[in-house]
Amino acid sequence: MLIAKLMEHADIECQVCRSAGEMIEQLEQGAGCILIAEDAVTMDFMKTVTPFLKGQPTWSDLPILVLSKRGLDSSEMRNIYIELGNVTLLERPVQKVTLVMAVKSALRGRGRQYEMREIDRRKDEFLAMLAHELRNPLAPIGAASDLLRVAHLDPARIQQTSEIIARQVKHMTSLIDDLLDASRVSRGLVKLVRSQIDARQLVSSAVEQARPLIDAHRHRLTVQTSPEAAMIHGDPKRLIQVISNLLNNATKYSPDGSNIMLSLDVELERIIIRVVDDGIGMAQATIDHVFEMFTQAERTSDRSQGGLGIGLALVKSLVEQHDGTVTASSSGVGKGSQFTIYLPRLPVQQEQYLPKKLVSADAPVTGLRMLVVDDNVDAAHMLSLLLDAMGHETTVEHTAKEALESARKKKPEVCLLDIGLPDLDGNELAKQLRALPETAGSILVAITGYGQEQDKIRTAQSGFDHHLVKPVNIEDLFRIMSGLR
């Protein structure tokens, strides 16, 4: 009772238990640790607490603080402490501050365990979502491929079927890109390519990216921008990703035909970008965790494309890397949501700012001699067919040895090389191609499933001119080809 009074003075809630059974009841209600005198560690105590400890989930390791008699060090008690596990011995008489700090430390550690339990729960939900999201595009891809294999289709049906496959592959690629982005951002591997840009351009480009999804759901989008320049110092690609992510989020979590508003306001020292919708809204419990990894609003069957629950975590990380902040608010479930981004504004420039297109690409050239090297026969064949359709002359090889022999004979102007080849690493193959007089000046393009920054550095050091991540985006190929004029 004296210790209970001491804990109360330290604002630590505690419960005095007069039996081992009463102690288990308190633990099952969420008590954070056990503080017990060594005299009370009896056989009855052990018989009651041992099953509880053995039944703990993987995230749990209940802390037990034992008030021990000074000088007592028997082998029997040492064995008991080993069996109990997470035990801290406090020799009596113990100082009040020592006892209070030991209890606070134990409770802090217990709190972290509960946080890990929540993270594990979210990860489990995330893996279930990921399986669901990947199966969605796989179903039409599988059906379309079966149709192409067994049916005699007219050109129009073939075109329609191939468009279905292309759309679903693009969706799967987007999911994988989100996962990779989440990994890179969480480890601090994203390097911003900053430049001075008008935020109005970012808004325009983000709307352009999100427009197909918005139109597909028949939403009414209203865009309001400031008449004055909104100059910021940031990475255009990443900031467009942030704004389009918020637009896509509003689109997915609003019933078809809803209203979405995107606004940009300019203050003296900051730019404010808001995305407001009248969709499903959020409860306060969701708002409190909405920017955490794997958090997602309630999913229902008609919102199966809600995403992986990592988009808003990416938004927060990228905005903070731009020295900005992002907030979320909602009047409640069914009452819409608002996301607001605050970014530092650059001092107003005296000269007039002339907007430029962020990305432009000319039409590609045709008639190039191209070498495709990939041990995946189907992947190599399909890439070859695509290049042939673009008007190039392609040769396909499946090993590095065959590729070197083919390169000497046909002198390809462009080599598209897989990295994970069976007989020789693609980076080493690139070095050997650079050493051949026939391909010393050829354009080397890495085609790989690895897209981390260190992978790109490694391919560049091996002599590659470009690094493309599978599945290859045809627009990226267009850009490379257009640069060969």
KOLGUKE-270528 format. One record per residue (C-alpha): residue number from 1; residue in one letter; x, y, z. Coordinates in steps of 0.5 Angstrom, whole numbers, m for minus. Layout:
+-----+---+-------+-------+-------+
!   k ! r !     x !     y !     z !
+-----+---+-------+-------+-------+
! NUM ! A !     X !     Y !     Z !
...
+-----+---+-------+-------+-------+
END
This chain:
+-----+---+-------+-------+-------+
!   k ! r !     x !     y !     z !
+-----+---+-------+-------+-------+
!   1 ! M !     0 !     0 !     0 !
!   2 ! L !     6 !     5 !     1 !
!   3 ! I !     9 !     3 !    m6 !
!   4 ! A !     2 !     5 !    m9 !
!   5 ! K !     2 !    11 !    m5 !
!   6 ! L !     8 !    13 !    m8 !
!   7 ! M !     6 !    11 !   m15 !
!   8 ! E !     0 !    16 !   m14 !
!   9 ! H !     4 !    22 !   m12 !
!  10 ! A !     8 !    20 !   m19 !
!  11 ! D !     2 !    20 !   m23 !
!  12 ! I !     3 !    13 !   m24 !
!  13 ! E !    m4 !     9 !   m24 !
!  14 ! C !    m3 !     2 !   m20 !
!  15 ! Q !    m7 !    m3 !   m17 !
!  16 ! V !    m5 !    m7 !   m11 !
!  17 ! C !    m7 !   m15 !   m12 !
!  18 ! R !    m8 !   m20 !    m6 !
!  19 ! S !    m7 !   m26 !   m10 !
!  20 ! A !    m4 !   m29 !   m17 !
!  21 ! G !   m11 !   m30 !   m20 !
!  22 ! E !   m12 !   m22 !   m18 !
!  23 ! M !    m6 !   m20 !   m22 !
!  24 ! I !    m7 !   m24 !   m28 !
!  25 ! E !   m14 !   m21 !   m28 !
!  26 ! Q !   m11 !   m14 !   m28 !
!  27 ! L !    m6 !   m16 !   m34 !
!  28 ! E !   m11 !   m18 !   m38 !
!  29 ! Q !   m14 !   m12 !   m37 !
!  30 ! G !    m8 !    m8 !   m40 !
!  31 ! A !    m3 !    m7 !   m34 !
!  32 ! G !     4 !    m5 !   m36 !
!  33 ! C !     8 !    m9 !   m31 !
!  34 ! I !     9 !   m13 !   m25 !
!  35 ! L !    12 !   m10 !   m19 !
!  36 ! I !    13 !   m15 !   m14 !
!  37 ! A !    17 !   m17 !    m7 !
!  38 ! E !    21 !   m23 !    m8 !
!  39 ! D !    18 !   m26 !    m2 !
!  40 ! A !    12 !   m26 !    m6 !
!  41 ! V !    15 !   m30 !   m12 !
!  42 ! T !    12 !   m37 !    m9 !
!  43 ! M !    10 !   m43 !   m13 !
!  44 ! D !     3 !   m41 !   m13 !
!  45 ! F !     5 !   m35 !   m16 !
!  46 ! M !    10 !   m39 !   m21 !
!  47 ! K !     4 !   m43 !   m23 !
!  48 ! T !    m1 !   m38 !   m25 !
!  49 ! V !     4 !   m33 !   m28 !
!  50 ! T !     8 !   m38 !   m32 !
!  51 ! P !     2 !   m40 !   m37 !
!  52 ! F !     1 !   m33 !   m38 !
!  53 ! L !     8 !   m31 !   m40 !
!  54 ! K !     9 !   m37 !   m45 !
!  55 ! G !     2 !   m35 !   m48 !
!  56 ! Q !     5 !   m28 !   m50 !
!  57 ! P !     4 !   m26 !   m57 !
!  58 ! T !    11 !   m25 !   m61 !
!  59 ! W !    11 !   m17 !   m60 !
!  60 ! S !    10 !   m18 !   m52 !
!  61 ! D !    15 !   m19 !   m47 !
!  62 ! L !    12 !   m17 !   m40 !
!  63 ! P !    17 !   m13 !   m35 !
!  64 ! I !    17 !   m16 !   m28 !
!  65 ! L !    20 !   m11 !   m23 !
!  66 ! V !    23 !   m15 !   m17 !
!  67 ! L !    24 !   m12 !   m10 !
!  68 ! S !    30 !   m17 !    m7 !
!  69 ! K !    33 !   m17 !    m1 !
!  70 ! R !    40 !   m15 !    m1 !
!  71 ! G !    45 !   m20 !    m1 !
!  72 ! L !    40 !   m26 !    m3 !
!  73 ! D !    43 !   m29 !    m9 !
!  74 ! S !    41 !   m37 !    m9 !
!  75 ! S !    41 !   m41 !   m15 !
!  76 ! E !    34 !   m43 !   m14 !
!  77 ! M !    32 !   m35 !   m15 !
!  78 ! R !    36 !   m34 !   m21 !
!  79 ! N !    33 !   m40 !   m24 !
!  80 ! I !    26 !   m37 !   m23 !
!  81 ! Y !    28 !   m30 !   m26 !
!  82 ! I !    31 !   m34 !   m32 !
!  83 ! E !    24 !   m37 !   m33 !
!  84 ! L !    20 !   m31 !   m32 !
!  85 ! G !    24 !   m27 !   m37 !
!  86 ! N !    24 !   m20 !   m37 !
!  87 ! V !    26 !   m19 !   m30 !
!  88 ! T !    29 !   m13 !   m26 !
!  89 ! L !    32 !   m14 !   m19 !
!  90 ! L !    32 !    m8 !   m15 !
!  91 ! E !    35 !    m9 !    m8 !
!  92 ! R !    32 !    m7 !    m2 !
!  93 ! P !    32 !    m2 !     1 !
!  94 ! V !    31 !     2 !    m5 !
!  95 ! Q !    31 !    10 !    m6 !
!  96 ! K !    24 !    13 !    m8 !
!  97 ! V !    27 !    16 !   m14 !
!  98 ! T !    30 !     9 !   m16 !
!  99 ! L !    23 !     6 !   m16 !
! 100 ! V !    19 !    11 !   m19 !
! 101 ! M !    24 !    11 !   m25 !
! 102 ! A !    25 !     4 !   m26 !
! 103 ! V !    17 !     3 !   m26 !
! 104 ! K !    17 !     9 !   m31 !
! 105 ! S !    22 !     6 !   m35 !
! 106 ! A !    19 !    m1 !   m35 !
! 107 ! L !    12 !     2 !   m37 !
! 108 ! R !    15 !     6 !   m43 !
! 109 ! G !    18 !     0 !   m46 !
! 110 ! R !    11 !    m4 !   m45 !
! 111 ! G !     8 !     2 !   m49 !
! 112 ! R !    13 !     1 !   m55 !
! 113 ! Q !    11 !    m6 !   m55 !
! 114 ! Y !     4 !    m4 !   m56 !
! 115 ! E !     6 !     0 !   m61 !
! 116 ! M !    10 !    m5 !   m65 !
! 117 ! R !     3 !    m9 !   m64 !
! 118 ! E !     0 !    m4 !   m68 !
! 119 ! I !     5 !    m4 !   m73 !
! 120 ! D !     5 !   m11 !   m74 !
! 121 ! R !    m3 !   m11 !   m74 !
! 122 ! R !    m3 !    m6 !   m80 !
! 123 ! K !     3 !   m10 !   m84 !
! 124 ! D !    m2 !   m16 !   m83 !
! 125 ! E !    m8 !   m12 !   m86 !
! 126 ! F !    m3 !    m9 !   m91 !
! 127 ! L !    m1 !   m15 !   m94 !
! 128 ! A !    m8 !   m18 !   m95 !
! 129 ! M !    m9 !   m11 !   m98 !
! 130 ! L !    m3 !   m12 !  m103 !
! 131 ! A !    m5 !   m19 !  m105 !
! 132 ! H !   m12 !   m16 !  m106 !
! 133 ! E !   m10 !   m10 !  m110 !
! 134 ! L !    m5 !   m15 !  m114 !
! 135 ! R !   m10 !   m20 !  m116 !
! 136 ! N !   m15 !   m15 !  m119 !
! 137 ! P !   m11 !   m13 !  m125 !
! 138 ! L !    m8 !   m20 !  m125 !
! 139 ! A !   m15 !   m23 !  m127 !
! 140 ! P !   m16 !   m19 !  m133 !
! 141 ! I !    m9 !   m20 !  m135 !
! 142 ! G !   m10 !   m27 !  m135 !
! 143 ! A !   m17 !   m27 !  m138 !
! 144 ! A !   m14 !   m23 !  m144 !
! 145 ! S !    m8 !   m27 !  m145 !
! 146 ! D !   m13 !   m33 !  m145 !
! 147 ! L !   m17 !   m30 !  m150 !
! 148 ! L !   m11 !   m28 !  m155 !
! 149 ! R !    m9 !   m36 !  m154 !
! 150 ! V !   m15 !   m39 !  m156 !
! 151 ! A !   m20 !   m35 !  m160 !
! 152 ! H !   m19 !   m32 !  m167 !
! 153 ! L !   m20 !   m25 !  m166 !
! 154 ! D !   m21 !   m19 !  m171 !
! 155 ! P !   m16 !   m14 !  m171 !
! 156 ! A !   m21 !    m9 !  m167 !
! 157 ! R !   m22 !   m14 !  m161 !
! 158 ! I !   m14 !   m16 !  m161 !
! 159 ! Q !   m13 !    m8 !  m160 !
! 160 ! Q !   m18 !    m8 !  m155 !
! 161 ! T !   m15 !   m14 !  m151 !
! 162 ! S !    m8 !   m11 !  m151 !
! 163 ! E !   m11 !    m4 !  m149 !
! 164 ! I !   m14 !    m8 !  m143 !
! 165 ! I !    m7 !   m11 !  m141 !
! 166 ! A !    m3 !    m5 !  m142 !
! 167 ! R !    m8 !    m1 !  m137 !
! 168 ! Q !    m8 !    m7 !  m132 !
! 169 ! V !     0 !    m7 !  m133 !
! 170 ! K !     0 !     0 !  m132 !
! 171 ! H !    m4 !    m1 !  m125 !
! 172 ! M !     1 !    m6 !  m123 !
! 173 ! T !     7 !    m2 !  m124 !
! 174 ! S !     4 !     4 !  m120 !
! 175 ! L !     3 !    m1 !  m114 !
! 176 ! I !    10 !    m3 !  m114 !
! 177 ! D !    13 !     4 !  m115 !
! 178 ! D !     9 !     6 !  m109 !
! 179 ! L !    12 !     0 !  m105 !
! 180 ! L !    19 !     2 !  m108 !
! 181 ! D !    18 !    10 !  m106 !
! 182 ! A !    16 !     8 !   m99 !
! 183 ! S !    22 !     4 !   m98 !
! 184 ! R !    26 !     9 !  m101 !
! 185 ! V !    23 !    15 !   m97 !
! 186 ! S !    23 !    11 !   m90 !
! 187 ! R !    30 !    10 !   m91 !
! 188 ! G !    32 !    17 !   m93 !
! 189 ! L !    34 !    15 !  m100 !
! 190 ! V !    30 !    20 !  m104 !
! 191 ! K !    35 !    25 !  m107 !
! 192 ! L !    31 !    32 !  m109 !
! 193 ! V !    33 !    35 !  m116 !
! 194 ! R !    31 !    42 !  m114 !
! 195 ! S !    29 !    48 !  m118 !
! 196 ! Q !    26 !    54 !  m118 !
! 197 ! I !    18 !    53 !  m121 !
! 198 ! D !    12 !    56 !  m120 !
! 199 ! A !     7 !    52 !  m116 !
! 200 ! R !     1 !    54 !  m121 !
! 201 ! Q !     5 !    49 !  m126 !
! 202 ! L !     5 !    44 !  m121 !
! 203 ! V !    m2 !    44 !  m120 !
! 204 ! S !    m3 !    44 !  m128 !
! 205 ! S !     1 !    38 !  m129 !
! 206 ! A !    m2 !    34 !  m123 !
! 207 ! V !    m9 !    35 !  m125 !
! 208 ! E !    m7 !    33 !  m132 !
! 209 ! Q !    m4 !    26 !  m129 !
! 210 ! A !   m11 !    25 !  m125 !
! 211 ! R !   m16 !    27 !  m130 !
! 212 ! P !   m17 !    20 !  m133 !
! 213 ! L !   m19 !    17 !  m126 !
! 214 ! I !   m23 !    24 !  m124 !
! 215 ! D !   m27 !    23 !  m131 !
! 216 ! A !   m28 !    16 !  m130 !
! 217 ! H !   m31 !    17 !  m123 !
! 218 ! R !   m35 !    23 !  m126 !
! 219 ! H !   m33 !    28 !  m121 !
! 220 ! R !   m33 !    35 !  m122 !
! 221 ! L !   m27 !    38 !  m121 !
! 222 ! T !   m26 !    46 !  m119 !
! 223 ! V !   m19 !    49 !  m120 !
! 224 ! Q !   m17 !    55 !  m117 !
! 225 ! T !   m10 !    58 !  m117 !
! 226 ! S !    m7 !    65 !  m115 !
! 227 ! P !    m6 !    70 !  m121 !
! 228 ! E !     1 !    72 !  m118 !
! 229 ! A !     7 !    68 !  m119 !
! 230 ! A !     8 !    62 !  m113 !
! 231 ! M !    15 !    61 !  m114 !
! 232 ! I !    18 !    55 !  m110 !
! 233 ! H !    25 !    52 !  m109 !
! 234 ! G !    23 !    44 !  m110 !
! 235 ! D !    23 !    38 !  m114 !
! 236 ! P !    18 !    38 !  m120 !
! 237 ! K !    17 !    31 !  m121 !
! 238 ! R !    16 !    30 !  m113 !
! 239 ! L !    11 !    35 !  m112 !
! 240 ! I !     7 !    34 !  m118 !
! 241 ! Q !     7 !    27 !  m115 !
! 242 ! V !     4 !    29 !  m108 !
! 243 ! I !    m1 !    34 !  m111 !
! 244 ! S !    m4 !    28 !  m116 !
! 245 ! N !    m3 !    23 !  m110 !
! 246 ! L !    m8 !    28 !  m106 !
! 247 ! L !   m13 !    28 !  m112 !
! 248 ! N !   m13 !    21 !  m113 !
! 249 ! N !   m14 !    20 !  m106 !
! 250 ! A !   m20 !    24 !  m106 !
! 251 ! T !   m23 !    21 !  m113 !
! 252 ! K !   m22 !    14 !  m110 !
! 253 ! Y !   m26 !    16 !  m103 !
! 254 ! S !   m31 !    20 !  m106 !
! 255 ! P !   m38 !    17 !  m109 !
! 256 ! D !   m38 !    17 !  m117 !
! 257 ! G !   m41 !    24 !  m119 !
! 258 ! S !   m38 !    28 !  m113 !
! 259 ! N !   m34 !    35 !  m112 !
! 260 ! I !   m27 !    36 !  m111 !
! 261 ! M !   m24 !    43 !  m111 !
! 262 ! L !   m16 !    44 !  m112 !
! 263 ! S !   m14 !    51 !  m110 !
! 264 ! L !    m7 !    55 !  m109 !
! 265 ! D !    m7 !    61 !  m105 !
! 266 ! V !    m1 !    65 !  m104 !
! 267 ! E !     1 !    69 !   m98 !
! 268 ! L !     8 !    73 !   m97 !
! 269 ! E !    12 !    67 !   m94 !
! 270 ! R !     8 !    61 !   m96 !
! 271 ! I !     4 !    57 !  m101 !
! 272 ! I !    m2 !    54 !   m99 !
! 273 ! I !    m5 !    48 !  m104 !
! 274 ! R !   m12 !    45 !  m101 !
! 275 ! V !   m15 !    39 !  m104 !
! 276 ! V !   m22 !    39 !  m101 !
! 277 ! D !   m28 !    33 !  m103 !
! 278 ! D !   m35 !    32 !  m101 !
! 279 ! G !   m33 !    24 !  m100 !
! 280 ! I !   m33 !    19 !   m95 !
! 281 ! G !   m30 !    23 !   m90 !
! 282 ! M !   m26 !    21 !   m84 !
! 283 ! A !   m27 !    20 !   m76 !
! 284 ! Q !   m22 !    23 !   m71 !
! 285 ! A !   m19 !    16 !   m70 !
! 286 ! T !   m17 !    16 !   m77 !
! 287 ! I !   m15 !    23 !   m78 !
! 288 ! D !   m10 !    22 !   m72 !
! 289 ! H !    m6 !    16 !   m76 !
! 290 ! V !    m8 !    18 !   m83 !
! 291 ! F !     0 !    20 !   m85 !
! 292 ! E !     2 !    14 !   m82 !
! 293 ! M !     5 !     8 !   m86 !
! 294 ! F !     0 !     3 !   m88 !
! 295 ! T !    m6 !     7 !   m85 !
! 296 ! Q !   m13 !     7 !   m89 !
! 297 ! A !   m20 !     9 !   m89 !
! 298 ! E !   m25 !     4 !   m88 !
! 299 ! R !   m25 !    m1 !   m94 !
! 300 ! T !   m32 !    m3 !   m97 !
! 301 ! S !   m33 !    m8 !  m103 !
! 302 ! D !   m35 !    m2 !  m108 !
! 303 ! R !   m28 !     2 !  m106 !
! 304 ! S !   m23 !    m4 !  m108 !
! 305 ! Q !   m18 !     1 !  m111 !
! 306 ! G !   m17 !     4 !  m105 !
! 307 ! G !   m10 !     3 !  m106 !
! 308 ! L !    m4 !     0 !  m101 !
! 309 ! G !    m5 !     5 !   m95 !
! 310 ! I !     2 !     8 !   m96 !
! 311 ! G !     0 !    14 !  m101 !
! 312 ! L !    m1 !    19 !   m95 !
! 313 ! A !     5 !    17 !   m92 !
! 314 ! L !     9 !    19 !   m98 !
! 315 ! V !     6 !    25 !   m99 !
! 316 ! K !     8 !    27 !   m91 !
! 317 ! S !    15 !    25 !   m92 !
! 318 ! L !    16 !    29 !   m99 !
! 319 ! V !    13 !    35 !   m97 !
! 320 ! E !    17 !    35 !   m90 !
! 321 ! Q !    23 !    34 !   m95 !
! 322 ! H !    21 !    41 !   m98 !
! 323 ! D !    21 !    44 !   m91 !
! 324 ! G !    13 !    44 !   m91 !
! 325 ! T !     8 !    41 !   m87 !
! 326 ! V !     1 !    38 !   m89 !
! 327 ! T !    m5 !    37 !   m85 !
! 328 ! A !   m12 !    33 !   m86 !
! 329 ! S !   m18 !    35 !   m83 !
! 330 ! S !   m26 !    32 !   m84 !
! 331 ! S !   m32 !    34 !   m80 !
! 332 ! G !   m33 !    27 !   m79 !
! 333 ! V !   m35 !    20 !   m83 !
! 334 ! G !   m39 !    22 !   m89 !
! 335 ! K !   m38 !    29 !   m89 !
! 336 ! G !   m32 !    30 !   m94 !
! 337 ! S !   m24 !    31 !   m92 !
! 338 ! Q !   m19 !    37 !   m93 !
! 339 ! F !   m12 !    36 !   m94 !
! 340 ! T !    m7 !    42 !   m94 !
! 341 ! I !     0 !    43 !   m96 !
! 342 ! Y !     4 !    49 !   m94 !
! 343 ! L !    11 !    50 !   m98 !
! 344 ! P !    16 !    56 !   m97 !
! 345 ! R !    15 !    61 !  m102 !
! 346 ! L !    21 !    64 !  m105 !
! 347 ! P !    22 !    72 !  m105 !
! 348 ! V !    18 !    75 !  m111 !
! 349 ! Q !    23 !    76 !  m117 !
! 350 ! Q !    23 !    82 !  m121 !
! 351 ! E !    23 !    79 !  m128 !
! 352 ! Q !    17 !    76 !  m131 !
! 353 ! Y !    17 !    68 !  m130 !
! 354 ! L !    15 !    65 !  m137 !
! 355 ! P !    12 !    58 !  m135 !
! 356 ! K !    15 !    52 !  m139 !
! 357 ! K !    13 !    45 !  m140 !
! 358 ! L !    16 !    40 !  m135 !
! 359 ! V !    17 !    34 !  m140 !
! 360 ! S !    17 !    34 !  m147 !
! 361 ! A !    19 !    29 !  m152 !
! 362 ! D !    20 !    29 !  m160 !
! 363 ! A !    18 !    23 !  m164 !
! 364 ! P !    23 !    17 !  m164 !
! 365 ! V !    27 !    15 !  m170 !
! 366 ! T !    26 !     9 !  m174 !
! 367 ! G !    31 !     4 !  m177 !
! 368 ! L !    36 !     3 !  m172 !
! 369 ! R !    40 !    m4 !  m171 !
! 370 ! M !    38 !    m6 !  m164 !
! 371 ! L !    40 !   m12 !  m159 !
! 372 ! V !    36 !   m15 !  m154 !
! 373 ! V !    39 !   m19 !  m149 !
! 374 ! D !    34 !   m23 !  m143 !
! 375 ! D !    34 !   m30 !  m141 !
! 376 ! N !    27 !   m29 !  m140 !
! 377 ! V !    25 !   m32 !  m147 !
! 378 ! D !    18 !   m29 !  m147 !
! 379 ! A !    20 !   m22 !  m144 !
! 380 ! A !    25 !   m22 !  m150 !
! 381 ! H !    21 !   m24 !  m155 !
! 382 ! M !    15 !   m19 !  m153 !
! 383 ! L !    20 !   m13 !  m153 !
! 384 ! S !    23 !   m15 !  m160 !
! 385 ! L !    16 !   m15 !  m163 !
! 386 ! L !    15 !    m8 !  m160 !
! 387 ! L !    21 !    m5 !  m163 !
! 388 ! D !    20 !    m8 !  m169 !
! 389 ! A !    13 !    m5 !  m169 !
! 390 ! M !    17 !     2 !  m168 !
! 391 ! G !    21 !     1 !  m174 !
! 392 ! H !    27 !    m2 !  m172 !
! 393 ! E !    31 !    m8 !  m174 !
! 394 ! T !    32 !   m13 !  m167 !
! 395 ! T !    36 !   m19 !  m166 !
! 396 ! V !    35 !   m23 !  m159 !
! 397 ! E !    40 !   m27 !  m155 !
! 398 ! H !    39 !   m30 !  m148 !
! 399 ! T !    46 !   m31 !  m146 !
! 400 ! A !    52 !   m26 !  m145 !
! 401 ! K !    56 !   m30 !  m149 !
! 402 ! E !    51 !   m30 !  m155 !
! 403 ! A !    50 !   m23 !  m154 !
! 404 ! L !    58 !   m22 !  m155 !
! 405 ! E !    58 !   m26 !  m161 !
! 406 ! S !    52 !   m23 !  m164 !
! 407 ! A !    55 !   m16 !  m163 !
! 408 ! R !    61 !   m17 !  m167 !
! 409 ! K !    57 !   m19 !  m173 !
! 410 ! K !    51 !   m14 !  m173 !
! 411 ! K !    54 !    m8 !  m170 !
! 412 ! P !    48 !    m6 !  m166 !
! 413 ! E !    47 !     1 !  m165 !
! 414 ! V !    43 !     0 !  m159 !
! 415 ! C !    43 !    m5 !  m154 !
! 416 ! L !    38 !    m7 !  m149 !
! 417 ! L !    41 !   m11 !  m143 !
! 418 ! D !    38 !   m15 !  m138 !
! 419 ! I !    42 !   m15 !  m131 !
! 420 ! G !    41 !   m22 !  m128 !
! 421 ! L !    43 !   m26 !  m134 !
! 422 ! P !    45 !   m33 !  m133 !
! 423 ! D !    52 !   m34 !  m135 !
! 424 ! L !    55 !   m26 !  m134 !
! 425 ! D !    52 !   m21 !  m130 !
! 426 ! G !    49 !   m15 !  m135 !
! 427 ! N !    54 !   m10 !  m132 !
! 428 ! E !    60 !   m14 !  m134 !
! 429 ! L !    57 !   m15 !  m141 !
! 430 ! A !    56 !    m8 !  m141 !
! 431 ! K !    64 !    m7 !  m140 !
! 432 ! Q !    66 !   m12 !  m145 !
! 433 ! L !    61 !    m9 !  m150 !
! 434 ! R !    64 !    m2 !  m149 !
! 435 ! A !    71 !    m6 !  m150 !
! 436 ! L !    69 !    m8 !  m157 !
! 437 ! P !    70 !    m4 !  m163 !
! 438 ! E !    64 !    m6 !  m166 !
! 439 ! T !    60 !    m3 !  m160 !
! 440 ! A !    64 !     2 !  m157 !
! 441 ! G !    60 !     8 !  m159 !
! 442 ! S !    53 !     4 !  m158 !
! 443 ! I !    47 !     6 !  m154 !
! 444 ! L !    47 !     1 !  m148 !
! 445 ! V !    40 !     1 !  m144 !
! 446 ! A !    40 !    m3 !  m138 !
! 447 ! I !    33 !    m7 !  m137 !
! 448 ! T !    32 !    m9 !  m130 !
! 449 ! G !    27 !   m10 !  m124 !
! 450 ! Y !    32 !    m7 !  m120 !
! 451 ! G !    31 !     1 !  m119 !
! 452 ! Q !    34 !     3 !  m113 !
! 453 ! E !    39 !     9 !  m113 !
! 454 ! Q !    45 !     4 !  m112 !
! 455 ! D !    43 !     0 !  m118 !
! 456 ! K !    43 !     6 !  m122 !
! 457 ! I !    50 !     8 !  m120 !
! 458 ! R !    52 !     1 !  m121 !
! 459 ! T !    50 !     1 !  m128 !
! 460 ! A !    52 !     8 !  m130 !
! 461 ! Q !    59 !     6 !  m128 !
! 462 ! S !    59 !     0 !  m132 !
! 463 ! G !    58 !     4 !  m138 !
! 464 ! F !    50 !     4 !  m139 !
! 465 ! D !    47 !    10 !  m142 !
! 466 ! H !    40 !     9 !  m139 !
! 467 ! H !    37 !     5 !  m134 !
! 468 ! L !    30 !     3 !  m135 !
! 469 ! V !    26 !    m1 !  m130 !
! 470 ! K !    21 !    m7 !  m132 !
! 471 ! P !    16 !    m7 !  m134 !
! 472 ! V !    19 !    m2 !  m139 !
! 473 ! N !    15 !     4 !  m140 !
! 474 ! I !    14 !     5 !  m148 !
! 475 ! E !    14 !    13 !  m147 !
! 476 ! D !    21 !    12 !  m144 !
! 477 ! L !    24 !     8 !  m150 !
! 478 ! F !    21 !    14 !  m154 !
! 479 ! R !    25 !    19 !  m150 !
! 480 ! I !    31 !    15 !  m151 !
! 481 ! M !    30 !    14 !  m159 !
! 482 ! S !    28 !    21 !  m160 !
! 483 ! G !    35 !    23 !  m157 !
! 484 ! L !    39 !    19 !  m162 !
! 485 ! R !    37 !    24 !  m168 !
+-----+---+-------+-------+-------+
END
